[in-house]
Amino acid sequence: NAGVTQTPKFQVLKTGQSMTLQCAQDMNHNSMYWYRQDPGMGLRLIYYSASEGTTDKGEVPNGYNVSRLNKREFSLRLESAAPSQTSVYFCASRSSGANVLTFGAGSRLTVL
Amino acid sequence: SQQGEEDPQALSIQEGENATMNCSYKTSINNLQWYRQNSGRGLVHLILIRSNEREKHSGRLRVTLDTSKKSSSLLITASRAADTASYFCATDANTDKLIFGTGTRLQVFP
């Protein structure tokens, strides 16, 4: 049982490049989330998807887009990466009726 | 701005001592959760307390919730070196969103 799988684990980009972080869960969860974690800032919610076909902005959505491709997959796209987007990104999922999040292992992104 | 803030930001104790960390939040909630993060890893759920509960226990963990003060505390009793980690509170603000606090870094020395 893989839980929540994120790819890639590490990525280095140059300013202005684009990339997509992939997230997949095999627990049949309805809701999925993308967070970023910066030193001293804790986790901040970028976007979330309460169900397949819906997405909503979180606390820090600027510079990001998301796609809820199907119930399993929720991707995060940086169209034009900036150094301020250097961070560790976490994907998480939650089943309906439950409140607990299951997290992936994280993706460390560096933008030069 | 973030919903929750933990206090203290960092805490160092000896094995066997108790560790207490506090969380304050801003809006009404359905429940409050605590998560643990080991260095370089994802977060793991520890315990959830509902807004109509005042105290909850799970093993060596004790959580309290005071909705009138919009605050919660997490007590880890008889701490062990393996408890070294960062601890985060998270609240739902009566929505599908789960918003995390800034975290407390706990160091337990053998």
Backbone of each chain as ProteinMPNN parsed JSONL, in Angstrom:
{"seq_chain_A": "NAGVTQTPKFQVLKTGQSMTLQCAQDMNHNSMYWYRQDPGMGLRLIYYSASEGTTDKGEVPNGYNVSRLNKREFSLRLESAAPSQTSVYFCASRSSGANVLTFGAGSRLTVL", "coords_chain_A": {"N_chain_A": [[0.848, -1.193, 0.0], [0.957, 1.974, -1.148], [0.147, 4.546, -0.376], [0.467, 7.968, -0.387], [2.081, 9.206, -3.145], [4.716, 11.114, -4.354], [6.267, 12.766, -7.085], [8.835, 14.626, -8.83], [11.342, 13.675, -6.319], [13.404, 15.426, -5.902], [14.342, 18.484, -7.475], [15.946, 20.77, -9.605], [15.639, 23.938, -10.897], [15.93, 26.534, -13.383], [15.372, 30.056, -13.178], [12.308, 31.021, -14.588], [11.846, 28.652, -15.959], [9.555, 25.909, -16.469], [7.625, 23.467, -14.643], [6.111, 20.392, -13.533], [4.793, 19.072, -10.595], [4.016, 15.873, -9.518], [1.382, 14.013, -8.004], [0.006, 11.189, -6.506], [-2.533, 9.123, -5.104], [-3.482, 6.095, -3.51], [-5.611, 5.409, -1.946], [-8.253, 5.831, -2.328], [-9.187, 8.341, -1.615], [-11.134, 11.333, -1.324], [-10.438, 14.092, -1.132], [-7.692, 16.235, -1.927], [-4.5, 17.823, -1.447], [-2.113, 20.502, -1.801], [0.785, 21.633, -0.264], [3.289, 24.012, 0.721], [6.454, 24.133, 2.314], [8.438, 26.2, 4.167], [11.423, 27.309, 5.84], [10.798, 28.177, 9.195], [8.238, 28.968, 8.585], [6.323, 27.052, 8.716], [3.747, 24.939, 7.324], [2.151, 25.938, 4.374], [-0.901, 26.285, 2.704], [-1.379, 25.712, -0.689], [-3.085, 25.004, -2.933], [-6.178, 23.195, -3.025], [-8.249, 20.269, -3.493], [-11.434, 19.398, -3.169], [-12.951, 17.405, -4.204], [-13.079, 15.157, -7.039], [-12.716, 16.968, -9.998], [-13.017, 19.477, -8.918], [-11.317, 22.4, -7.773], [-9.664, 24.564, -5.457], [-8.414, 27.702, -4.245], [-5.753, 28.088, -1.871], [-3.875, 29.412, 0.827], [-1.6, 30.556, -0.412], [-1.679, 30.842, -3.446], [-0.619, 32.133, -5.701], [1.275, 32.062, -8.695], [1.117, 29.417, -9.174], [-0.52, 26.553, -10.66], [-3.088, 24.058, -10.692], [-4.167, 20.676, -11.333], [-6.766, 18.437, -11.133], [-6.625, 15.495, -12.104], [-7.896, 13.028, -12.055], [-9.587, 10.894, -9.706], [-7.431, 9.86, -8.3], [-5.135, 11.408, -8.854], [-3.35, 14.484, -8.482], [-1.983, 17.288, -9.66], [0.619, 19.757, -9.504], [1.543, 22.746, -10.967], [4.207, 24.797, -11.978], [4.419, 27.517, -13.864], [6.256, 29.499, -14.635], [9.014, 29.463, -13.126], [10.193, 30.946, -10.066], [12.798, 32.253, -7.902], [11.655, 32.608, -5.356], [9.987, 30.486, -5.125], [11.428, 28.363, -4.341], [11.424, 25.648, -2.264], [10.061, 23.111, -0.063], [7.743, 20.849, -1.164], [4.649, 19.461, -0.32], [2.31, 16.926, -0.849], [-0.972, 15.892, 0.035], [-3.664, 13.793, 1.179], [-7.166, 13.116, 1.881], [-9.878, 11.301, 3.207], [-13.424, 11.455, 2.589], [-15.52, 12.46, 5.229], [-13.644, 11.874, 7.076], [-11.078, 13.446, 9.004], [-8.379, 13.465, 8.958], [-5.205, 13.989, 7.528], [-3.189, 12.327, 5.092], [0.142, 12.294, 4.284], [2.477, 12.773, 1.55], [5.984, 12.058, 0.884], [7.318, 14.339, 0.189], [8.642, 16.909, -2.012], [11.565, 18.347, -2.984], [12.3, 21.449, -4.16], [14.439, 23.535, -5.96], [14.999, 26.735, -7.123], [16.991, 28.447, -9.256]], "CA_chain_A": [[0.0, 0.0, 0.0], [1.91, 3.063, -1.273], [-0.33, 5.76, 0.278], [0.584, 9.152, -1.233], [3.367, 9.173, -3.837], [5.069, 12.362, -5.022], [7.446, 12.767, -7.947], [10.072, 13.996, -8.373], [11.741, 13.967, -4.936], [14.297, 16.583, -5.964], [14.379, 19.132, -8.778], [16.575, 22.08, -9.679], [15.178, 24.669, -12.063], [16.39, 27.907, -13.569], [14.29, 31.037, -13.2], [11.561, 31.074, -15.832], [11.493, 27.325, -16.437], [8.297, 25.375, -15.956], [7.659, 22.063, -14.277], [4.918, 19.878, -12.865], [4.941, 18.094, -9.527], [2.948, 14.885, -9.606], [0.961, 13.385, -6.755], [-1.002, 10.143, -6.685], [-2.87, 8.385, -3.878], [-4.164, 4.828, -3.814], [-6.472, 5.129, -0.801], [-9.621, 6.201, -2.714], [-9.56, 9.559, -0.905], [-11.8, 12.345, -2.151], [-9.797, 15.403, -1.087], [-6.233, 16.263, -2.06], [-3.954, 19.122, -1.054], [-0.712, 20.831, -1.994], [1.348, 22.576, 0.678], [4.709, 24.276, 0.664], [7.047, 24.313, 3.639], [9.635, 27.017, 4.193], [11.951, 27.411, 7.215], [10.175, 29.163, 10.062], [6.884, 29.342, 8.14], [5.401, 25.935, 8.795], [3.169, 24.538, 6.043], [1.138, 26.847, 3.858], [-1.734, 25.63, 1.708], [-1.315, 26.362, -2.001], [-4.372, 24.669, -3.549], [-6.732, 21.926, -2.624], [-9.34, 19.758, -4.313], [-12.333, 18.692, -2.251], [-13.442, 16.209, -4.893], [-12.677, 15.11, -8.434], [-13.341, 17.986, -10.821], [-13.049, 20.776, -8.251], [-10.094, 22.878, -7.134], [-9.845, 25.851, -4.788], [-7.185, 28.329, -3.789], [-5.435, 28.097, -0.461], [-3.293, 30.644, 1.367], [-0.536, 31.122, -1.261], [-1.847, 30.219, -4.766], [-0.033, 32.883, -6.815], [2.426, 31.45, -9.346], [0.869, 27.976, -9.297], [-1.774, 26.026, -11.173], [-3.272, 22.653, -10.331], [-5.101, 19.872, -12.119], [-7.224, 17.18, -10.516], [-6.736, 14.709, -13.328], [-8.886, 12.004, -11.747], [-9.674, 10.817, -8.254], [-6.136, 9.468, -7.743], [-3.999, 12.257, -9.164], [-3.494, 15.937, -8.304], [-0.678, 17.812, -10.027], [0.915, 21.163, -9.221], [2.389, 23.232, -12.047], [4.847, 26.105, -11.939], [4.543, 27.906, -15.284], [7.479, 30.275, -14.793], [9.53, 29.36, -11.761], [10.92, 32.075, -9.488], [13.56, 31.832, -6.71], [10.777, 32.592, -4.178], [9.27, 29.211, -5.092], [12.3, 27.367, -3.735], [10.699, 25.188, -1.087], [9.698, 21.693, -0.053], [6.323, 20.751, -1.472], [4.004, 18.249, 0.175], [0.963, 16.567, -1.261], [-1.678, 15.141, 1.068], [-5.028, 13.412, 0.804], [-8.083, 12.89, 3.008], [-11.136, 10.684, 2.775], [-14.605, 12.207, 3.017], [-15.988, 11.998, 6.529], [-12.506, 11.81, 7.988], [-10.418, 14.746, 9.069], [-6.941, 13.269, 9.055], [-4.456, 14.01, 6.272], [-2.055, 11.438, 4.852], [1.094, 13.071, 3.509], [3.578, 12.194, 0.811], [7.311, 12.26, 1.473], [7.801, 15.682, -0.126], [9.452, 17.18, -3.196], [12.403, 19.519, -2.705], [12.496, 22.208, -5.392], [15.334, 24.69, -5.893], [14.941, 27.573, -8.318], [18.212, 29.286, -9.268]], "C_chain_A": [[0.884, 1.243, 0.0], [1.454, 4.313, -0.543], [-0.322, 6.913, -0.693], [1.998, 9.172, -1.821], [3.585, 10.471, -4.596], [6.287, 12.14, -5.904], [7.596, 14.138, -8.6], [10.353, 14.3, -6.906], [12.626, 15.207, -4.876], [14.262, 17.156, -7.377], [15.066, 20.469, -8.639], [16.134, 22.725, -10.991], [15.905, 25.989, -12.181], [15.171, 28.819, -13.582], [13.648, 31.069, -14.584], [11.191, 29.718, -16.418], [10.175, 26.885, -15.828], [8.489, 23.918, -15.555], [6.354, 21.692, -13.576], [5.318, 18.874, -11.806], [3.73, 17.165, -9.568], [2.64, 14.303, -8.235], [-0.117, 12.362, -7.073], [-1.242, 9.444, -5.356], [-3.699, 7.16, -4.264], [-5.116, 4.428, -2.695], [-7.933, 5.482, -1.076], [-10.122, 7.437, -1.95], [-10.185, 10.571, -1.849], [-11.009, 13.647, -2.243], [-8.28, 15.272, -1.197], [-5.736, 17.683, -1.916], [-2.5, 19.255, -1.509], [-0.313, 21.909, -0.993], [2.797, 22.857, 0.287], [5.213, 24.536, 2.073], [8.354, 25.06, 3.501], [10.097, 27.151, 5.633], [11.251, 28.519, 7.995], [8.743, 29.531, 9.692], [5.888, 28.207, 8.312], [4.92, 25.532, 7.415], [2.122, 25.554, 5.632], [0.411, 26.187, 2.694], [-1.703, 26.41, 0.401], [-2.669, 26.224, -2.706], [-4.882, 23.384, -2.922], [-7.887, 21.557, -3.551], [-10.228, 18.914, -3.414], [-12.903, 17.426, -2.88], [-12.955, 16.268, -6.335], [-13.447, 16.17, -9.219], [-13.421, 19.354, -10.186], [-11.684, 21.122, -7.689], [-10.364, 24.252, -6.53], [-8.51, 26.376, -4.301], [-7.035, 28.189, -2.285], [-4.874, 29.444, -0.048], [-2.342, 31.338, 0.389], [-0.617, 30.555, -2.677], [-1.085, 30.889, -5.91], [1.216, 32.183, -7.356], [2.262, 29.96, -9.58], [-0.461, 27.705, -10.001], [-1.87, 24.556, -10.785], [-4.259, 21.993, -11.287], [-5.469, 18.64, -11.308], [-7.592, 16.27, -11.685], [-7.804, 13.626, -13.2], [-8.903, 11.882, -10.224], [-8.315, 10.551, -7.626], [-5.081, 10.567, -7.817], [-4.306, 13.754, -9.06], [-2.132, 16.546, -8.559], [-0.594, 19.308, -9.749], [1.894, 21.658, -10.268], [2.923, 24.623, -11.735], [5.101, 26.5, -13.381], [5.836, 28.651, -15.552], [8.12, 30.403, -13.415], [10.326, 30.596, -11.353], [11.687, 31.591, -8.255], [12.7, 31.765, -5.443], [9.978, 31.294, -4.068], [10.181, 28.054, -4.67], [11.693, 26.947, -2.409], [10.629, 23.665, -1.104], [8.186, 21.618, -0.205], [5.782, 19.404, -1.003], [2.608, 18.119, -0.405], [0.324, 15.753, -0.14], [-3.068, 14.798, 0.571], [-5.843, 13.097, 2.047], [-9.352, 12.257, 2.48], [-12.31, 11.513, 3.288], [-15.101, 11.609, 4.329], [-14.878, 11.83, 7.536], [-11.784, 13.143, 7.946], [-8.909, 14.663, 8.963], [-6.308, 13.261, 7.671], [-3.371, 12.941, 6.274], [-1.125, 12.16, 3.89], [2.02, 12.2, 2.685], [4.897, 12.57, 1.469], [7.902, 13.616, 1.137], [8.635, 15.734, -1.39], [10.235, 18.453, -2.936], [12.741, 20.19, -4.017], [13.414, 23.395, -5.125], [15.256, 25.432, -7.21], [16.117, 28.547, -8.27], [17.998, 30.572, -10.045]], "O_chain_A": [[1.503, 1.555, 1.018], [2.304, 5.094, -0.116], [-1.011, 6.871, -1.713], [2.985, 9.155, -1.086], [2.738, 10.881, -5.39], [7.219, 11.427, -5.532], [6.585, 14.771, -8.904], [9.651, 15.117, -6.31], [12.591, 15.95, -3.895], [14.165, 16.415, -8.355], [14.818, 21.215, -7.692], [16.245, 22.123, -12.059], [16.436, 26.505, -11.197], [14.074, 28.402, -13.953], [14.331, 31.133, -15.606], [10.317, 29.636, -17.282], [9.734, 27.416, -14.809], [9.381, 23.228, -16.049], [5.609, 22.548, -13.099], [6.08, 17.943, -12.07], [2.584, 17.608, -9.642], [3.535, 14.124, -7.409], [-1.047, 12.647, -7.827], [-0.316, 9.199, -4.584], [-4.496, 7.188, -5.201], [-5.399, 3.244, -2.513], [-8.763, 5.44, -0.168], [-11.314, 7.567, -1.673], [-9.817, 10.658, -3.021], [-10.92, 14.242, -3.317], [-7.669, 14.352, -0.654], [-6.452, 18.637, -2.221], [-1.761, 18.274, -1.593], [-0.964, 22.948, -0.878], [3.444, 22.052, -0.384], [4.502, 25.084, 2.915], [9.268, 24.614, 2.807], [9.28, 27.113, 6.553], [11.126, 29.648, 7.521], [8.1, 30.311, 10.395], [4.698, 28.405, 8.067], [5.62, 25.762, 6.429], [1.303, 25.98, 6.447], [1.036, 25.602, 1.809], [-1.966, 27.612, 0.377], [-3.312, 27.222, -3.031], [-4.119, 22.595, -2.365], [-8.424, 22.391, -4.281], [-9.825, 17.846, -2.954], [-13.29, 16.493, -2.177], [-12.477, 17.305, -6.796], [-14.67, 16.261, -9.122], [-13.848, 20.309, -10.835], [-10.972, 20.252, -7.188], [-11.194, 25.008, -7.035], [-7.598, 25.612, -3.987], [-8.009, 28.17, -1.532], [-5.334, 30.489, -0.509], [-2.277, 32.567, 0.358], [0.299, 29.842, -3.087], [-0.918, 30.291, -6.973], [2.092, 31.767, -6.598], [3.156, 29.309, -10.12], [-1.391, 28.51, -9.948], [-0.855, 23.892, -10.575], [-5.062, 22.652, -11.948], [-4.599, 17.896, -10.855], [-8.72, 16.283, -12.178], [-8.532, 13.353, -14.155], [-8.289, 12.695, -9.533], [-8.074, 10.99, -6.502], [-4.221, 10.655, -6.94], [-5.361, 14.223, -9.485], [-1.212, 16.351, -7.765], [-1.598, 20.02, -9.759], [2.958, 21.067, -10.45], [2.189, 25.504, -11.288], [5.921, 25.876, -14.054], [6.454, 28.453, -16.599], [7.817, 31.316, -12.648], [11.027, 31.206, -12.161], [11.275, 30.62, -7.622], [12.975, 30.96, -4.553], [9.361, 31.03, -3.036], [9.753, 26.9, -4.646], [11.471, 27.779, -1.53], [11.084, 23.02, -2.048], [7.445, 22.253, 0.545], [6.374, 18.354, -1.254], [1.836, 19.077, -0.444], [1.012, 15.006, 0.556], [-3.587, 15.435, -0.346], [-5.296, 12.845, 3.121], [-9.847, 12.639, 1.419], [-12.196, 12.193, 4.307], [-15.099, 10.391, 4.506], [-15.138, 11.661, 8.727], [-11.874, 13.879, 6.963], [-8.233, 15.689, 8.886], [-6.807, 12.609, 6.753], [-2.726, 12.679, 7.289], [-1.543, 12.588, 2.814], [2.318, 11.061, 3.044], [4.934, 13.293, 2.465], [8.897, 14.014, 1.742], [9.251, 14.746, -1.791], [9.653, 19.511, -2.696], [13.382, 19.597, -4.885], [13.197, 24.162, -4.188], [15.422, 24.846, -8.28], [16.222, 29.366, -7.357], [18.914, 31.387, -10.154]]}, "seq_chain_B": "SQQGEEDPQALSIQEGENATMNCSYKTSINNLQWYRQNSGRGLVHLILIRSNEREKHSGRLRVTLDTSKKSSSLLITASRAADTASYFCATDANTDKLIFGTGTRLQVFP", "coords_chain_B": {"N_chain_B": [[-2.588, 35.075, 6.219], [-1.281, 32.642, 8.569], [-3.341, 30.218, 10.181], [-2.771, 29.059, 12.66], [-0.505, 29.351, 15.417], [2.364, 28.115, 16.911], [3.83, 27.683, 20.13], [6.438, 27.078, 22.376], [8.769, 28.208, 19.783], [10.955, 26.591, 19.678], [12.155, 23.857, 21.644], [14.032, 22.371, 24.154], [14.799, 19.491, 25.937], [15.507, 17.035, 28.536], [15.672, 13.453, 28.306], [12.914, 11.691, 29.664], [11.739, 13.885, 30.856], [8.804, 16.02, 30.733], [7.185, 17.408, 27.852], [5.736, 20.355, 26.756], [3.749, 21.955, 24.424], [2.222, 24.718, 22.798], [-0.663, 25.927, 21.021], [-2.144, 28.482, 19.198], [-5.067, 29.772, 17.617], [-7.147, 31.383, 15.088], [-9.833, 31.509, 14.119], [-13.216, 30.14, 14.376], [-13.58, 26.585, 14.79], [-14.023, 23.158, 13.639], [-12.532, 21.001, 14.468], [-9.331, 20.276, 15.952], [-6.055, 19.371, 15.144], [-3.041, 17.536, 15.783], [0.173, 17.129, 14.408], [3.162, 15.343, 13.592], [6.53, 15.788, 12.526], [9.297, 14.261, 11.379], [12.724, 14.988, 10.715], [13.19, 15.939, 7.385], [11.089, 14.446, 6.446], [7.627, 13.576, 5.581], [4.555, 14.774, 7.129], [3.024, 13.266, 9.995], [0.01, 12.128, 11.33], [-1.011, 12.677, 14.684], [-3.011, 13.1, 16.751], [-6.458, 13.963, 17.179], [-8.729, 16.43, 18.229], [-12.025, 17.265, 18.945], [-14.201, 20.144, 18.591], [-16.046, 20.18, 20.62], [-14.868, 18.836, 22.645], [-12.728, 18.763, 25.511], [-10.434, 17.623, 26.475], [-8.077, 15.114, 25.535], [-6.606, 11.883, 25.312], [-3.824, 9.937, 24.217], [-1.919, 7.306, 24.46], [1.226, 8.398, 25.441], [0.553, 10.972, 24.949], [-1.189, 13.995, 25.589], [-3.822, 16.065, 24.913], [-5.244, 19.276, 25.119], [-8.019, 21.491, 24.734], [-9.173, 24.733, 24.44], [-11.741, 26.431, 23.53], [-12.759, 28.925, 24.022], [-10.58, 30.52, 24.425], [-9.339, 30.064, 22.104], [-7.217, 28.175, 21.847], [-4.821, 25.488, 22.187], [-3.126, 22.758, 23.747], [-0.356, 20.526, 23.625], [0.832, 17.837, 25.337], [3.599, 15.878, 25.937], [4.417, 13.149, 27.694], [7.038, 11.819, 29.796], [9.318, 11.942, 27.995], [11.2, 10.751, 25.123], [14.299, 10.173, 23.367], [13.601, 9.548, 20.783], [11.37, 11.068, 20.364], [12.174, 13.425, 19.344], [11.536, 15.894, 17.044], [9.562, 17.937, 14.799], [6.573, 19.583, 15.706], [3.25, 20.156, 14.794], [0.267, 22.078, 14.896], [-3.029, 21.907, 13.5], [-5.864, 23.307, 11.958], [-9.336, 23.404, 10.903], [-11.026, 25.509, 10.377], [-13.782, 25.37, 9.94], [-14.069, 24.542, 7.274], [-13.187, 22.808, 4.149], [-10.525, 23.109, 4.043], [-7.352, 22.548, 5.558], [-5.444, 24.128, 7.809], [-2.186, 24.839, 8.772], [-0.113, 25.464, 11.649], [2.897, 27.222, 12.668], [4.718, 25.567, 13.899], [6.56, 23.675, 16.416], [9.83, 23.008, 17.307], [11.102, 20.207, 18.723], [13.634, 19.013, 20.78], [15.004, 16.244, 22.223], [17.208, 15.247, 24.578], [19.395, 12.492, 25.184]], "CA_chain_B": [[-1.75, 34.695, 7.346], [-1.571, 31.293, 9.003], [-4.392, 30.107, 11.173], [-2.261, 28.683, 13.968], [0.879, 29.618, 15.77], [2.799, 27.31, 18.042], [4.699, 28.318, 21.102], [7.536, 27.893, 21.844], [9.251, 27.814, 18.459], [11.903, 25.497, 19.894], [12.135, 23.365, 23.018], [15.047, 21.341, 24.404], [14.602, 18.861, 27.245], [16.199, 15.762, 28.753], [14.809, 12.256, 28.312], [12.171, 11.498, 30.907], [10.974, 15.096, 31.184], [7.596, 16.266, 29.938], [7.275, 18.503, 26.884], [4.45, 21.001, 26.5], [3.753, 22.965, 23.367], [0.922, 25.373, 22.719], [-1.115, 26.357, 19.7], [-3.248, 29.443, 19.193], [-5.659, 29.898, 16.297], [-7.833, 32.667, 14.939], [-11.271, 31.449, 13.805], [-13.895, 28.975, 14.948], [-13.126, 25.338, 14.19], [-14.705, 21.899, 13.927], [-11.603, 20.173, 15.225], [-7.928, 20.668, 15.915], [-5.222, 18.173, 15.054], [-1.595, 17.668, 15.957], [0.976, 16.294, 13.536], [4.591, 15.265, 13.898], [7.362, 15.692, 11.338], [10.711, 13.976, 11.557], [13.539, 15.765, 9.786], [13.242, 15.464, 6.012], [9.984, 13.538, 6.141], [6.29, 14.136, 5.592], [3.913, 14.857, 8.443], [2.253, 12.109, 10.432], [-1.042, 12.516, 12.26], [-0.881, 12.177, 16.046], [-4.231, 13.087, 17.549], [-7.482, 14.946, 16.795], [-9.681, 16.774, 19.281], [-13.159, 17.975, 18.368], [-14.457, 21.425, 19.243], [-16.865, 19.981, 21.828], [-14.065, 18.099, 23.619], [-11.809, 19.631, 26.249], [-9.184, 16.93, 26.713], [-8.019, 13.807, 24.908], [-5.358, 11.192, 25.586], [-3.444, 8.831, 23.349], [-0.606, 6.874, 24.938], [1.926, 9.431, 26.221], [0.097, 12.279, 24.493], [-2.408, 14.568, 26.16], [-4.173, 17.302, 24.227], [-6.354, 20.037, 25.662], [-8.577, 22.489, 23.826], [-9.974, 25.789, 25.065], [-12.282, 27.18, 22.396], [-13.0, 30.328, 24.403], [-9.303, 31.215, 24.25], [-8.804, 29.653, 20.81], [-5.88, 27.641, 22.091], [-4.688, 24.066, 22.471], [-1.788, 22.372, 24.16], [0.047, 19.124, 23.464], [1.772, 17.399, 26.36], [4.222, 14.57, 25.75], [4.962, 12.764, 28.997], [8.173, 10.882, 29.834], [9.818, 12.034, 26.625], [12.301, 9.888, 24.699], [15.083, 10.772, 22.286], [12.878, 9.319, 19.53], [10.325, 12.087, 20.207], [12.771, 14.583, 18.674], [10.811, 16.129, 15.793], [8.762, 19.159, 14.815], [5.166, 19.301, 15.979], [2.395, 21.179, 14.198], [-1.176, 21.991, 15.048], [-3.753, 22.194, 12.266], [-7.283, 23.543, 12.175], [-10.086, 23.369, 9.65], [-11.775, 26.76, 10.204], [-15.115, 25.02, 9.424], [-14.034, 24.377, 5.814], [-12.421, 21.641, 3.714], [-9.104, 23.411, 4.141], [-6.671, 22.302, 6.822], [-4.396, 25.136, 7.878], [-1.198, 24.468, 9.773], [0.648, 26.479, 12.358], [4.308, 27.382, 12.314], [5.466, 24.432, 14.421], [7.512, 23.686, 17.526], [10.908, 22.014, 17.135], [11.419, 19.576, 20.01], [14.875, 18.249, 20.86], [15.082, 15.478, 23.473], [18.577, 14.76, 24.748], [19.469, 11.256, 25.963]], "C_chain_B": [[-2.178, 33.319, 7.834], [-2.578, 31.301, 10.129], [-3.82, 29.887, 12.562], [-0.826, 29.095, 14.168], [1.223, 28.792, 16.983], [3.788, 28.081, 18.889], [5.142, 27.236, 22.082], [7.909, 27.458, 20.436], [10.202, 26.633, 18.574], [11.924, 25.144, 21.371], [13.167, 22.255, 23.153], [14.873, 20.803, 25.809], [15.432, 17.59, 27.332], [15.184, 14.62, 28.67], [14.168, 12.093, 29.677], [11.362, 12.71, 31.33], [9.723, 15.169, 30.306], [7.821, 17.452, 29.013], [5.877, 19.047, 26.64], [4.611, 22.037, 25.41], [2.32, 23.453, 23.162], [0.623, 25.842, 21.307], [-2.234, 27.36, 19.885], [-3.76, 29.585, 17.769], [-6.635, 31.063, 16.281], [-9.344, 32.578, 14.762], [-11.904, 30.229, 14.467], [-13.533, 27.726, 14.147], [-14.1, 24.202, 14.465], [-13.827, 21.003, 14.78], [-10.198, 20.74, 15.092], [-7.096, 19.388, 15.933], [-3.77, 18.535, 15.353], [-0.901, 16.649, 15.056], [2.437, 16.368, 13.97], [5.348, 15.137, 12.58], [8.796, 15.412, 11.755], [11.484, 14.675, 10.441], [13.549, 15.136, 8.398], [12.103, 14.558, 5.592], [8.665, 14.296, 6.028], [5.694, 14.128, 6.992], [3.091, 13.61, 8.724], [1.252, 12.557, 11.484], [-0.827, 11.868, 13.625], [-2.234, 12.022, 16.73], [-5.165, 14.195, 17.066], [-8.38, 15.184, 17.987], [-10.792, 17.625, 18.662], [-13.472, 19.221, 19.186], [-15.304, 21.284, 20.502], [-16.144, 19.14, 22.888], [-13.092, 19.051, 24.29], [-10.452, 18.979, 26.456], [-9.249, 15.565, 26.043], [-6.635, 13.205, 25.15], [-5.121, 10.127, 24.523], [-2.032, 8.416, 23.745], [0.036, 7.926, 25.818], [1.517, 10.845, 25.818], [-1.172, 12.7, 25.214], [-2.646, 15.904, 25.467], [-5.325, 17.96, 24.958], [-6.788, 21.082, 24.64], [-9.43, 23.454, 24.618], [-10.499, 26.669, 23.94], [-12.561, 28.632, 22.747], [-11.732, 31.154, 24.242], [-8.681, 30.917, 22.896], [-7.365, 29.149, 20.981], [-5.95, 26.162, 22.423], [-3.275, 23.818, 22.979], [-1.593, 20.889, 23.934], [1.104, 18.827, 24.516], [2.28, 16.018, 25.989], [4.87, 14.203, 27.072], [6.129, 11.786, 28.821], [8.849, 10.812, 28.463], [11.03, 11.12, 26.399], [13.065, 10.585, 23.588], [14.365, 10.633, 20.95], [11.732, 10.298, 19.323], [10.861, 13.346, 19.539], [12.163, 14.732, 17.284], [10.232, 17.528, 15.861], [7.3, 18.778, 14.95], [4.325, 20.482, 15.503], [0.948, 20.975, 14.622], [-1.817, 22.382, 13.715], [-5.227, 22.336, 12.578], [-8.012, 23.652, 10.844], [-10.908, 24.621, 9.4], [-13.145, 26.504, 9.575], [-15.168, 24.937, 7.9], [-13.349, 23.054, 5.473], [-10.922, 21.861, 3.842], [-8.583, 23.039, 5.521], [-5.452, 23.198, 6.847], [-3.484, 24.821, 9.053], [-0.578, 25.685, 10.441], [2.108, 26.433, 11.971], [5.205, 26.318, 12.93], [6.338, 24.713, 15.618], [8.55, 22.604, 17.265], [11.295, 21.495, 18.51], [12.702, 18.759, 19.871], [14.901, 17.561, 22.219], [16.464, 14.859, 23.551], [18.589, 13.512, 25.622], [20.172, 11.494, 27.313]], "O_chain_B": [[-3.291, 32.873, 7.557], [-2.663, 32.242, 10.917], [-4.314, 30.454, 13.536], [-0.038, 29.176, 13.225], [0.48, 28.762, 17.964], [4.476, 28.991, 18.427], [4.283, 26.517, 22.592], [7.412, 26.442, 19.949], [10.256, 25.779, 17.689], [11.74, 26.0, 22.235], [13.178, 21.311, 22.363], [14.808, 21.571, 26.768], [15.988, 17.126, 26.336], [13.996, 14.806, 28.931], [14.796, 12.325, 30.71], [10.398, 12.578, 32.084], [9.605, 14.483, 29.29], [8.555, 18.384, 29.345], [4.948, 18.293, 26.353], [5.498, 22.888, 25.466], [1.354, 22.709, 23.329], [1.523, 26.114, 20.513], [-3.171, 27.117, 20.645], [-2.981, 29.526, 16.818], [-6.921, 31.66, 17.319], [-10.068, 33.47, 15.203], [-11.21, 29.393, 15.044], [-13.216, 27.813, 12.96], [-14.9, 24.266, 15.399], [-14.304, 20.331, 15.694], [-9.923, 21.575, 14.23], [-7.409, 18.442, 16.657], [-3.343, 19.678, 15.194], [-1.309, 15.492, 14.951], [2.874, 17.318, 14.62], [4.892, 14.479, 11.645], [9.432, 16.238, 12.411], [10.95, 14.919, 9.359], [13.871, 13.959, 8.242], [12.138, 13.968, 4.512], [8.586, 15.486, 6.331], [6.26, 13.55, 7.92], [2.539, 12.986, 7.818], [1.602, 13.279, 12.418], [-0.506, 10.684, 13.725], [-2.565, 10.947, 17.229], [-4.71, 15.239, 16.6], [-8.754, 14.24, 18.684], [-10.522, 18.586, 17.943], [-13.054, 19.336, 20.339], [-15.289, 22.166, 21.36], [-16.735, 18.776, 23.904], [-12.678, 20.043, 23.69], [-9.44, 19.665, 26.597], [-10.305, 14.935, 25.98], [-5.631, 13.916, 25.188], [-6.05, 9.508, 24.004], [-1.062, 9.094, 23.406], [-0.538, 8.314, 26.836], [2.093, 11.815, 26.31], [-2.091, 11.909, 25.426], [-1.767, 16.766, 25.442], [-6.273, 17.29, 25.369], [-6.002, 21.497, 23.788], [-10.307, 23.043, 25.379], [-9.79, 27.549, 23.451], [-12.596, 29.485, 21.86], [-11.797, 32.349, 23.955], [-7.621, 31.449, 22.567], [-6.435, 29.639, 20.341], [-6.974, 25.649, 22.872], [-2.349, 24.572, 22.677], [-2.531, 20.098, 24.036], [2.142, 19.487, 24.574], [1.496, 15.099, 25.755], [5.786, 14.892, 27.521], [6.199, 11.037, 27.847], [8.936, 9.745, 27.857], [11.764, 10.77, 27.323], [12.537, 11.488, 22.939], [14.498, 11.493, 20.08], [11.171, 10.364, 18.23], [10.088, 14.242, 19.201], [12.255, 13.83, 16.453], [10.392, 18.226, 16.862], [6.845, 17.783, 14.385], [4.641, 21.642, 15.768], [0.463, 19.846, 14.697], [-1.219, 23.096, 12.911], [-5.777, 21.573, 13.372], [-7.417, 23.946, 9.807], [-11.444, 24.785, 8.304], [-13.624, 27.309, 8.776], [-16.202, 25.231, 7.301], [-12.979, 22.282, 6.357], [-10.139, 20.914, 3.76], [-9.279, 23.193, 6.524], [-4.543, 23.062, 6.028], [-3.938, 24.571, 10.17], [-0.527, 26.777, 9.875], [2.506, 25.702, 11.063], [6.356, 26.181, 12.516], [6.8, 25.836, 15.82], [8.213, 21.443, 17.033], [11.76, 22.254, 19.361], [12.838, 17.93, 18.971], [14.827, 18.224, 23.253], [16.848, 14.052, 22.704], [17.912, 13.447, 26.649], [20.324, 10.562, 28.103]]}, "name": "protein", "num_of_chains": 2, "seq": "NAGVTQTPKFQVLKTGQSMTLQCAQDMNHNSMYWYRQDPGMGLRLIYYSASEGTTDKGEVPNGYNVSRLNKREFSLRLESAAPSQTSVYFCASRSSGANVLTFGAGSRLTVLSQQGEEDPQALSIQEGENATMNCSYKTSINNLQWYRQNSGRGLVHLILIRSNEREKHSGRLRVTLDTSKKSSSLLITASRAADTASYFCATDANTDKLIFGTGTRLQVFP"}
